[in-house]
């Protein structure tokens, strides 16, 4: 084979390798975020905005638009540009749509700048008991949170929206406050951050009749560095359980305002 032909083949191999690297390892070219937020809970955190009959309508409000300065840790623990639905490869049991995460991140970015990282962990239909230390959900959340800071960055807060599944029976509802406070204590211990801010959402809806008991527990939590944003009154979808797309947007902005007001000094 002529030298020129060998050179051409070698160049083609190098080019093909470069294409493969670009196509399948995009995460390596994405900058690591400086400020990281954990998104956990159940379906209204994962996002069901715009989901009807098991299909997402694809509508992305401007407040949820992608931005090169907003990243997400995907299911393979690789940072990539964040986009809706944030939880599509995490909450795989149901169809995901718009949640509060992107609206939250865009609002924080507008106020503070930098590169933000979102770590989606929410899974629909879960009780707080299923998030207890040692459970699969808890272990995955802590693992993802730990991985998120390996290349640098700081976890600024955990955003927690959960409790709808704990409204079905009175025992779960009555135990909610103690279970939540134990969860916060365990997360802070395992992430070695005793003052880690947590912003929880007080329920807008529930699967059962004990919504007020869970809401009372959420609104009356007195742990330090735990804030509560109330979702009551935000419009719901026809199922009377999940937030609409624009309700998720408004909730995301409320979460951002709560974070900035209480913990924005961290930046």
C-alpha positions as CSV (number, residue, x, y, z in Angstrom):
1,X,0.0,0.0,0.0
2,X,1.3,3.5,-0.9
3,X,2.5,5.8,1.8
4,X,-0.1,8.4,0.8
5,X,-2.9,5.8,1.1
6,X,-1.7,4.7,4.6
7,X,-1.6,8.3,5.7
8,X,-5.1,8.9,4.4
9,X,-6.5,5.8,6.2
10,X,-4.7,6.9,9.4
11,X,-6.2,10.3,9.2
12,X,-9.7,8.8,8.7
13,X,-9.2,6.6,11.8
14,X,-8.2,9.6,13.8
15,X,-11.2,11.6,12.5
16,X,-13.6,8.8,13.3
17,X,-12.2,8.4,16.8
18,X,-12.6,12.2,17.3
19,X,-16.2,12.0,16.2
20,X,-16.9,9.1,18.5
21,X,-15.4,10.9,21.4
22,X,-17.4,14.0,20.7
23,X,-20.6,12.1,20.3
24,X,-20.4,9.8,23.2
25,X,-18.4,11.7,25.8
26,X,-19.9,15.2,25.7
27,X,-19.7,15.4,29.5
28,X,-15.9,15.6,29.4
29,X,-16.2,19.0,27.6
30,X,-18.7,20.5,30.1
31,X,-17.3,22.7,32.8
32,X,-18.0,21.6,36.4
33,X,-20.6,23.7,38.3
34,X,-19.6,25.8,41.2
35,X,-22.9,25.7,42.9
36,X,-24.9,22.5,43.1
37,X,-28.5,21.8,44.2
38,X,-30.0,18.4,45.0
39,X,-33.6,17.9,43.8
40,X,-35.4,15.2,45.7
41,X,-38.9,14.0,46.6
42,X,-41.7,12.6,44.5
43,X,-43.6,13.4,41.3
44,X,-44.2,17.1,41.7
45,X,-40.5,17.6,42.1
46,X,-39.7,15.2,39.2
47,X,-42.3,17.1,37.2
48,X,-45.5,16.2,35.6
49,X,-46.2,19.5,34.0
50,X,-47.5,19.1,30.5
51,X,-47.9,15.3,30.8
52,X,-51.3,14.0,29.7
53,X,-52.3,10.4,29.0
54,X,-48.7,9.3,29.5
55,X,-47.2,11.7,27.0
56,X,-45.4,15.0,27.5
57,X,-46.5,17.9,25.3
58,X,-43.0,19.2,24.9
59,X,-44.0,22.7,26.0
60,X,-41.0,24.5,27.6
61,X,-41.8,27.9,29.1
62,X,-39.1,30.6,28.7
63,X,-38.4,30.4,32.5
64,X,-37.3,26.8,31.9
65,X,-35.2,27.3,28.8
66,X,-31.8,25.6,28.7
67,X,-28.7,27.7,29.4
68,X,-25.1,26.7,29.0
69,X,-24.5,27.8,32.6
70,X,-27.1,25.3,34.0
71,X,-26.0,21.7,34.1
72,X,-27.6,18.4,35.3
73,X,-25.9,15.3,36.6
74,X,-27.4,12.6,34.4
75,X,-28.1,8.9,35.3
76,X,-24.5,8.0,34.3
77,X,-23.1,10.6,36.7
78,X,-21.9,12.8,33.9
79,X,-22.5,16.6,33.9
80,X,-24.4,17.8,30.8
81,X,-26.4,20.8,29.8
82,X,-29.7,20.7,31.7
83,X,-33.0,20.6,29.8
84,X,-36.6,19.5,30.4
85,X,-37.6,17.0,31.5
86,X,-34.8,17.1,34.1
87,X,-35.8,13.7,35.7
88,X,-36.4,11.8,32.5
89,X,-33.6,9.3,33.1
90,X,-34.1,9.2,36.9
91,X,-37.8,8.8,37.5
92,X,-38.1,6.2,34.8
93,X,-41.3,4.6,36.0
94,X,-43.5,7.4,34.7
95,X,-43.5,10.0,32.0
96,X,-41.8,13.2,33.2
97,X,-42.5,16.7,32.2
98,X,-41.8,20.2,33.5
99,X,-40.8,20.4,37.2
100,X,-39.6,23.3,39.3
101,X,-35.9,22.7,38.8
102,X,-35.2,24.7,35.6
103,X,-37.2,27.7,36.6
104,X,-35.4,27.6,40.0
105,X,-32.0,27.5,38.3
106,X,-32.7,30.2,35.8
107,X,-33.8,32.5,38.6
108,X,-30.8,31.9,40.8
109,X,-28.5,32.2,37.7
110,X,-30.1,35.6,36.8
111,X,-29.4,36.8,40.4
112,X,-26.0,35.3,41.0
113,X,-24.4,34.1,37.8
114,X,-21.8,31.4,37.7
115,X,-22.3,27.8,36.6
116,X,-25.1,25.9,38.4
117,X,-25.5,22.1,38.7
118,X,-28.8,20.3,39.3
119,X,-28.8,16.8,40.7
120,X,-32.2,15.2,40.0
121,X,-33.1,12.4,42.4
122,X,-36.9,12.5,42.8
123,X,-39.1,9.5,42.1
124,X,-42.9,9.6,41.9
125,X,-45.2,7.8,44.2
126,X,-42.8,7.4,47.1
127,X,-43.4,7.8,50.8
128,X,-40.9,9.5,53.1
129,X,-40.3,6.1,54.6
130,X,-38.9,4.9,51.3
131,X,-36.3,7.7,51.6
132,X,-35.0,6.6,55.0
133,X,-31.3,6.0,55.4
134,X,-30.4,2.6,54.0
135,X,-33.1,2.6,51.4
136,X,-32.4,2.4,47.7
137,X,-33.7,5.9,47.1
138,X,-31.6,7.4,50.0
139,X,-28.5,5.6,49.0
140,X,-28.8,6.7,45.4
141,X,-29.4,10.3,46.4
142,X,-26.3,10.4,48.7
143,X,-24.2,8.7,46.0
144,X,-25.3,11.2,43.3
145,X,-24.8,14.1,45.7
146,X,-21.3,12.8,46.6
147,X,-20.4,12.3,42.9
148,X,-21.6,15.8,42.1
149,X,-18.7,17.5,44.0
150,X,-15.8,15.2,43.0
151,X,-14.7,17.6,40.4
152,X,-15.2,20.6,42.6
153,X,-18.2,22.8,43.5
154,X,-20.3,23.1,46.6
155,X,-23.7,21.7,47.4
156,X,-25.7,24.8,48.2
157,X,-29.1,23.3,49.2
158,X,-31.4,20.3,49.0
159,X,-34.8,21.1,47.4
160,X,-37.4,18.7,48.8
161,X,-41.0,18.3,47.5
162,X,-42.6,15.1,48.9
163,X,-45.4,14.0,51.1
164,X,-48.4,13.4,48.9
165,X,-48.1,9.6,49.4
166,X,-48.0,10.1,53.2
167,X,-51.5,11.5,53.3
168,X,-53.2,8.2,52.7
169,X,-53.2,6.9,56.3
170,X,-53.1,8.8,59.5
171,X,-50.0,6.9,60.9
172,X,-47.8,8.0,58.1
173,X,-49.1,11.6,58.3
174,X,-48.6,11.8,62.0
175,X,-45.0,10.4,61.7
176,X,-44.1,12.8,58.9
177,X,-42.4,15.5,61.0
178,X,-40.2,13.1,62.8
179,X,-39.3,11.2,59.6
180,X,-38.5,14.4,57.8
181,X,-36.3,15.8,60.6
182,X,-34.5,12.4,60.8
183,X,-33.9,12.5,57.0
184,X,-32.4,15.9,57.1
185,X,-30.1,15.0,60.0
186,X,-29.0,11.8,58.1
187,X,-28.3,13.7,54.8
188,X,-26.3,16.3,56.6
189,X,-24.3,13.6,58.4
190,X,-23.6,11.5,55.3
191,X,-22.6,14.5,53.2
192,X,-20.5,15.8,56.1
193,X,-22.3,19.2,56.0
194,X,-24.1,19.8,59.3
195,X,-25.5,23.1,58.2
196,X,-26.6,22.1,54.7
197,X,-29.6,24.2,53.7
198,X,-32.9,22.4,53.0
199,X,-35.9,24.0,51.3
200,X,-39.0,21.9,51.5
201,X,-42.3,22.5,49.8
202,X,-45.6,22.4,51.8
203,X,-48.1,20.3,49.9
204,X,-50.5,21.6,47.4
205,X,-52.3,18.3,47.1
206,X,-52.3,14.7,48.3
207,X,-53.3,11.2,47.5
208,X,-55.4,10.8,50.7
209,X,-57.4,12.7,53.3
210,X,-54.6,13.6,55.7
211,X,-53.1,16.5,53.7
212,X,-53.5,19.0,56.5
213,X,-51.6,16.8,59.0
214,X,-48.6,16.6,56.6
215,X,-48.8,20.2,55.7
216,X,-48.8,21.2,59.4
217,X,-45.7,19.1,59.9
218,X,-44.0,20.7,57.0
219,X,-44.9,24.3,58.0
220,X,-43.9,23.8,61.6
221,X,-40.5,22.2,61.1
222,X,-38.0,24.1,63.2
223,X,-34.7,22.6,62.3
224,X,-32.0,25.2,61.6
225,X,-31.3,26.1,58.0
226,X,-34.6,24.5,56.9
227,X,-37.0,26.8,55.1
228,X,-40.5,26.0,53.8
229,X,-42.2,27.2,50.6
230,X,-46.0,26.8,50.5
231,X,-47.4,25.4,47.2
232,X,-51.0,25.6,48.4
233,X,-53.2,27.4,45.9
234,X,-51.1,26.7,42.9
235,X,-53.3,25.4,40.1
236,X,-53.5,21.6,39.7
237,X,-54.0,19.4,36.7
238,X,-57.4,17.7,36.3
239,X,-56.1,14.8,38.5
240,X,-56.1,17.2,41.4
241,X,-52.7,15.9,42.4
242,X,-50.0,17.2,40.1
243,X,-49.0,20.8,39.4
244,X,-49.6,22.3,36.0
245,X,-46.7,23.5,33.9
246,X,-47.0,27.1,34.9
247,X,-47.6,26.1,38.6
248,X,-44.2,24.3,38.4
249,X,-42.7,27.5,37.0
250,X,-44.1,29.6,39.8
251,X,-43.0,27.1,42.4
252,X,-39.4,27.1,41.0
253,X,-39.3,30.9,41.2
254,X,-40.6,30.8,44.8
255,X,-38.0,28.2,45.7
256,X,-35.3,30.4,44.2
257,X,-36.5,33.5,46.0
258,X,-36.5,31.5,49.3
259,X,-33.0,30.3,48.7
260,X,-31.7,33.7,47.7
261,X,-33.3,35.4,50.6
262,X,-32.0,33.0,53.2
263,X,-28.8,31.5,51.8
264,X,-27.8,33.8,48.9
265,X,-25.0,35.1,50.9
266,X,-23.2,31.8,50.3
267,X,-22.2,32.9,46.8
